Structures are given as structure tokens and as C-alpha cells.
Amino acid sequence: MAHSLYYIAVMTQLKTTIADVERRLIIDALESSGWVQARAAKILGTTQRILGYKIKKYGIEVKTNKGGLENEEESDKGN
């Protein structure tokens, strides 16, 4: 029984640590991409859809880039 509680505590802490690291990686990618989600997703090796899901999951406040647009497709419309 004690081993089971210890295991649960360790796994809970591990999940929290992994989530913290993942959240930090997402923020770093967004900052380095100028908050363009399509570019950040490419940096992270994932899709824009999954990135959007994780941004919502972790409660990351998305900043808009200089033109006030949140993704690359919208910024390409002006060109």
C-alpha cells in the first residue's frame, strides 16, 4: 500500500514537471517565432492544431505579432 502511494506521488510530480517543461518550450518557440503559431509549431516539430490545443491547455496568453495577426496564414494574406 505504501509503495502504491509513493508511486502515485512520484508520477503526479513527474507529470507536473513534464507539463512545466512543455509549457516553457512552447513559450520559448512562440517568442522566437514572433508569436506566429505556424512557425512555432514548425520549430517544435508539431502541427499548428496541436500547438493551439496545448496553448489552450496550458493557459498561455497568445500575443499578436506586429500586424496584430496570430498566425502565418493571416499574415500571408497581405502579401
Buried (B, 14 or more C-beta within 10 A) or exposed (E): EEEEEEEEEEEEEEEEEEEEEBBEBBBEBBEEBBBBBBBBBBBBEBEBEEBBEBBEEBEBEEEEBEEEBBBBEBBEEEE
